Amino acid sequence: MEEFSVDDPTQLLQAASDFANYPGLQNDASAKDFLDRFPLPVILNALQTKADVPGLESTLIAALERVFQTKYGASLIPHYMPFIQVGLTAESHEVKSLACKTVTYLLENLNEGAISAVRLIVEHNIYPLLLDCLINGNERVATFSTDAIGKMASSPAGMDVVFPANTNEATHLGALAAQCSSLGRVRVLALIVKLFSISSYVASAIHRSNLLRLFEAEINKTNDTLATLSVLEIMYELSEVEHGREFLSTSTLLQLLSSIISNKSMESVLRSRAMMISGRLLSKGNYMFADELSVKTVVSAIDRILSSSETQDADECESALEALGEIGSSIQGAQFLLSSSPPAARHVIYAAFDRQGHGKQLGIFLSVLKQDSETRLAGYRMLTGLVARPWCLMEICSKQEIINIVTDATTETTKLGMEARYNCCKAIQKAFIMSSKVSSDPALAGLAEKLYDAVRKGPYLAKRLEAQPTVVTDDRF
């Protein structure tokens, strides 16, 4: 093997660059060959002592990432845990990022045996360092730290570390958030969303740890619009996580969201986001988890927004209508919207039929057509009748997403659904042809062909059968 001089890293730099930039996947053999030429201690030493050499740090980091992504490279990580410790406390954000990723590679590749990856992490005090990277690192470091912590929480042993029984322990996320800056608390909340998405088991652990109170505490700090908006954005992400919605719907968060919606001194963007989150939390299967008082409070707050003559913000009204559409997507929710006094569902009807003369607002049709098959059936039938009205036809033809749904033969799988979609498509085509104003619009030139093609194919997904040659062998006597 060629002798390598630590004082002259040129040879290492070139080899690491070739390895890092190799266009194909690096396998165990290529990783071993690279490390046979330049042992890992040599590379790590150069990374620590020769960082001032132009391009060396970034090149070595890229090469080490590719090494540790192989099973052979990952098998070496347990022998270099002190390197991870040093990397997580380095001044360089790139080195910190590599150290966080290395923890993830360790968790992904080390098989449970005499010693587990989590045990190594605990013994070398790695977890507190990951939390420090989460709180104080730059955005990339925080992201990679979050990934590593999420990977830890995916195993029972890791869960005991991430969710310690002692709530006063420094690594408990609640205790950590209490001592962080505003940015640090937002990052802790983002980590909780990541953890919620892992499994229902982890989501239950989060709930038992009373970590949802962190969201409540941040929302109550209404003096900082930007900070509150950041928390609401994270909550919106959480409302889309299957394992999180159940616990959010049963918490006092709904009461807090309704107070934001009702607070006229709040910024419009905050009220709009609060309505969207509330609608998502009370949609479909989540409605059953919420208590009736919370639902009533939220719907009443939204109703007041739409009923107020002072409400001029179009985005706010649109958010309110969309939230009602989400709530009404379940049978129980629809019953509540129709049976409340006065019925909150009236706003949807008023909006569709141009209550204030400010233009038709049919975003609700698209919302209905995106729901379950029974709800879409009602949407098709409503459109079939209303599309004969010029104002409705114009609106529908200008909504490409609606046209895509009603002309897509694969949208429905039941006989009733196929027929309802097809009849709706025929009604739109007929109205389109009969309206000279619409059919002559250059912006809608391609629509006629699309509607014609969809109607021509019929309702039942009939596939064209190509003639197939039949080959019959001659009889032999």
Backbone hydrogen bonds, N-H to C=O, Kabsch-Sander energy under -0.5 kcal/mol:
donor,donor_aa,acceptor,acceptor_aa,energy
6,V,4,F,-0.6
8,D,5,S,-0.7
11,Q,8,D,-0.6
13,L,9,P,-3.0
14,Q,10,T,-2.2
15,A,11,Q,-2.3
16,A,12,L,-3.0
17,S,13,L,-2.0
18,D,14,Q,-2.3
19,F,15,A,-2.3
20,A,16,A,-2.8
21,N,17,S,-2.1
22,Y,19,F,-0.8
31,A,27,N,-2.3
32,K,28,D,-2.6
33,D,29,A,-2.4
34,F,30,S,-2.2
35,L,31,A,-2.3
36,D,32,K,-2.1
37,R,33,D,-1.4
38,F,34,F,-2.3
42,V,39,P,-0.7
43,I,39,P,-1.9
44,L,40,L,-2.8
45,N,41,P,-2.2
46,A,42,V,-2.3
47,L,43,I,-2.2
48,Q,44,L,-1.6
49,T,45,N,-2.4
50,K,46,A,-2.5
53,V,50,K,-1.9
56,L,53,V,-2.0
57,E,53,V,-0.6
59,T,55,G,-1.6
60,L,56,L,-2.8
61,I,57,E,-2.4
62,A,58,S,-2.0
63,A,59,T,-2.1
64,L,60,L,-2.8
65,E,61,I,-2.2
66,R,62,A,-1.5
67,V,63,A,-1.9
68,F,64,L,-2.9
69,Q,65,E,-1.0
70,T,67,V,-1.5
73,G,67,V,-0.6
74,A,70,T,-2.6
75,S,71,K,-1.8
76,L,72,Y,-0.6
76,L,73,G,-1.2
77,I,73,G,-0.6
77,I,74,A,-0.9
79,H,76,L,-1.5
80,Y,77,I,-2.6
81,M,78,P,-0.7
83,F,80,Y,-0.7
84,I,80,Y,-1.1
85,Q,81,M,-2.1
86,V,82,P,-2.5
87,G,83,F,-2.8
88,L,84,I,-2.5
89,T,85,Q,-0.8
89,T,86,V,-0.6
90,A,87,G,-0.9
96,K,92,S,-2.0
97,S,93,H,-2.4
98,L,94,E,-2.2
99,A,95,V,-2.4
100,C,96,K,-2.4
101,K,97,S,-2.5
102,T,98,L,-2.4
103,V,99,A,-1.6
104,T,100,C,-1.6
105,Y,101,K,-2.6
106,L,102,T,-2.3
107,L,103,V,-2.3
108,E,104,T,-2.1
109,N,105,Y,-1.7
110,L,106,L,-2.3
111,N,109,N,-0.6
120,L,116,S,-2.0
121,I,117,A,-2.2
122,V,118,V,-2.4
123,E,119,R,-2.9
124,H,120,L,-1.8
125,N,122,V,-1.6
126,I,121,I,-2.8
127,Y,121,I,-0.6
129,L,125,N,-0.6
130,L,126,I,-2.0
131,L,127,Y,-2.1
132,D,128,P,-1.9
133,C,129,L,-2.0
134,L,130,L,-2.1
135,I,131,L,-2.2
136,N,132,D,-3.1
137,G,133,C,-1.7
142,A,138,N,-2.7
143,T,139,E,-2.0
144,F,140,R,-2.3
145,S,141,V,-2.4
146,T,142,A,-2.3
147,D,143,T,-2.0
148,A,144,F,-1.9
149,I,145,S,-2.5
150,G,146,T,-2.6
151,K,147,D,-2.1
152,M,148,A,-1.9
153,A,149,I,-2.3
154,S,150,G,-0.5
154,S,151,K,-0.7
155,S,152,M,-1.7
159,M,155,S,-2.3
160,D,156,P,-1.4
161,V,157,A,-0.7
161,V,158,G,-0.6
162,V,158,G,-2.5
163,F,159,M,-2.7
167,T,165,A,-0.8
169,E,166,N,-1.6
172,H,169,E,-1.9
176,L,172,H,-2.8
177,A,173,L,-2.3
178,A,174,G,-1.5
179,Q,175,A,-0.7
179,Q,176,L,-1.1
180,C,177,A,-1.0
185,R,181,S,-2.3
186,V,182,S,-1.9
187,R,183,L,-2.0
188,V,184,G,-2.0
189,L,185,R,-2.3
190,A,186,V,-2.2
191,L,187,R,-2.1
192,I,188,V,-2.1
193,V,189,L,-1.9
194,K,190,A,-1.9
195,L,191,L,-2.5
196,F,192,I,-2.5
197,S,193,V,-1.4
198,I,195,L,-1.5
199,S,195,L,-0.6
203,A,199,S,-2.2
204,S,200,S,-2.1
205,A,201,Y,-1.6
206,I,202,V,-2.2
207,H,203,A,-2.1
208,R,204,S,-2.6
209,S,205,A,-1.8
210,N,207,H,-1.4
211,L,206,I,-1.8
213,R,210,N,-0.8
214,L,211,L,-1.6
215,F,211,L,-0.5
215,F,212,L,-0.7
216,E,212,L,-1.6
217,A,213,R,-2.7
218,E,214,L,-1.9
219,I,215,F,-2.5
220,N,216,E,-1.8
221,K,218,E,-1.0
222,T,220,N,-1.7
224,D,221,K,-0.9
225,T,223,N,-0.6
228,T,224,D,-2.5
229,L,225,T,-2.6
230,S,226,L,-2.1
231,V,227,A,-2.0
232,L,228,T,-2.4
233,E,229,L,-2.4
234,I,230,S,-1.8
235,M,231,V,-2.5
236,Y,232,L,-2.3
237,E,233,E,-1.8
238,L,234,I,-2.3
239,S,235,M,-2.4
240,E,236,Y,-0.6
240,E,237,E,-1.0
241,V,238,L,-1.5
242,E,240,E,-0.5
244,G,241,V,-1.4
245,R,241,V,-1.6
246,E,242,E,-0.6
248,L,244,G,-2.1
249,S,245,R,-2.5
250,T,246,E,-0.8
251,S,248,L,-0.9
254,L,251,S,-0.9
256,L,252,T,-1.8
257,L,253,L,-2.7
258,S,254,L,-2.2
259,S,255,Q,-1.6
260,I,256,L,-1.7
261,I,257,L,-2.3
262,S,258,S,-2.0
263,N,259,S,-1.0
264,K,262,S,-0.9
266,M,263,N,-1.5
270,L,267,E,-0.7
271,R,267,E,-1.8
272,S,268,S,-2.6
273,R,269,V,-1.9
274,A,270,L,-2.4
275,M,271,R,-2.1
276,M,272,S,-2.1
277,I,273,R,-2.4
278,S,274,A,-2.3
279,G,275,M,-2.6
280,R,276,M,-2.1
281,L,277,I,-2.6
282,L,278,S,-1.7
283,S,280,R,-1.1
284,K,326,E,-0.7
286,N,283,S,-2.2
287,Y,284,K,-1.4
289,F,286,N,-1.4
290,A,286,N,-0.7
290,A,287,Y,-1.2
295,V,291,D,-1.9
296,K,292,E,-2.6
297,T,293,L,-2.4
298,V,294,S,-2.3
299,V,295,V,-2.8
300,S,296,K,-2.4
301,A,297,T,-1.9
302,I,298,V,-2.3
303,D,299,V,-2.7
304,R,300,S,-2.1
305,I,301,A,-1.5
306,L,302,I,-2.0
307,S,303,D,-2.0
308,S,304,R,-1.5
311,T,308,S,-0.8
312,Q,310,E,-0.7
314,A,312,Q,-0.5
317,C,313,D,-2.0
318,E,314,A,-2.5
319,S,315,D,-2.4
320,A,316,E,-2.1
321,L,317,C,-2.5
322,E,318,E,-2.4
323,A,319,S,-2.3
324,L,320,A,-2.1
325,G,321,L,-2.1
326,E,322,E,-2.1
327,I,323,A,-2.4
328,G,324,L,-2.5
329,S,326,E,-1.3
330,S,327,I,-1.0
334,A,330,S,-2.8
335,Q,331,I,-2.3
336,F,332,Q,-2.1
337,L,333,G,-2.5
338,L,334,A,-2.0
339,S,335,Q,-2.1
340,S,336,F,-1.8
344,A,337,L,-0.5
345,A,337,L,-1.8
346,R,343,P,-1.5
347,H,344,A,-1.5
348,V,345,A,-0.8
349,I,345,A,-1.3
350,Y,346,R,-2.9
351,A,347,H,-2.5
352,A,348,V,-2.0
353,F,349,I,-1.9
354,D,351,A,-1.2
355,R,350,Y,-1.7
361,Q,351,A,-1.5
362,L,360,K,-0.6
365,F,362,L,-0.6
366,L,362,L,-0.8
367,S,363,G,-1.6
368,V,364,I,-2.3
369,L,365,F,-2.5
370,K,366,L,-0.8
370,K,367,S,-0.6
371,Q,368,V,-1.8
376,R,372,D,-2.5
377,L,373,S,-2.0
378,A,374,E,-1.4
379,G,375,T,-1.9
380,Y,376,R,-2.8
381,R,377,L,-2.0
382,M,378,A,-2.3
383,L,379,G,-2.4
384,T,380,Y,-2.4
385,G,381,R,-1.3
386,L,382,M,-2.5
387,V,383,L,-2.4
388,A,385,G,-0.9
389,R,386,L,-2.1
393,L,389,R,-2.6
394,M,390,P,-2.4
395,E,391,W,-1.7
396,I,392,C,-2.9
397,C,393,L,-2.7
398,S,394,M,-1.1
399,K,396,I,-1.3
400,Q,398,S,-0.9
402,I,399,K,-0.5
403,I,399,K,-2.0
404,N,400,Q,-2.6
405,I,401,E,-1.6
406,V,402,I,-2.3
407,T,403,I,-1.6
408,D,404,N,-0.6
408,D,405,I,-0.7
409,A,407,T,-0.8
411,T,408,D,-1.6
418,M,414,T,-2.7
419,E,415,K,-2.3
420,A,416,L,-2.5
421,R,417,G,-2.5
422,Y,418,M,-2.3
423,N,419,E,-2.7
424,C,420,A,-2.0
425,C,421,R,-2.3
426,K,422,Y,-2.6
427,A,423,N,-2.2
428,I,424,C,-2.2
429,Q,425,C,-2.4
430,K,426,K,-2.8
431,A,427,A,-2.4
432,F,428,I,-2.4
433,I,429,Q,-2.5
434,M,430,K,-2.1
435,S,431,A,-1.3
436,S,434,M,-0.9
439,S,435,S,-2.7
440,S,436,S,-1.4
441,D,438,V,-1.5
444,L,441,D,-1.7
445,A,442,P,-1.5
447,L,444,L,-1.1
448,A,444,L,-0.8
449,E,445,A,-0.5
450,K,446,G,-1.5
451,L,447,L,-2.7
452,Y,448,A,-2.7
453,D,449,E,-2.6
454,A,450,K,-1.9
455,V,451,L,-2.4
456,R,452,Y,-2.5
457,K,453,D,-1.4
458,G,455,V,-1.1
466,E,464,R,-0.7
471,V,469,P,-0.6
472,V,470,T,-0.6
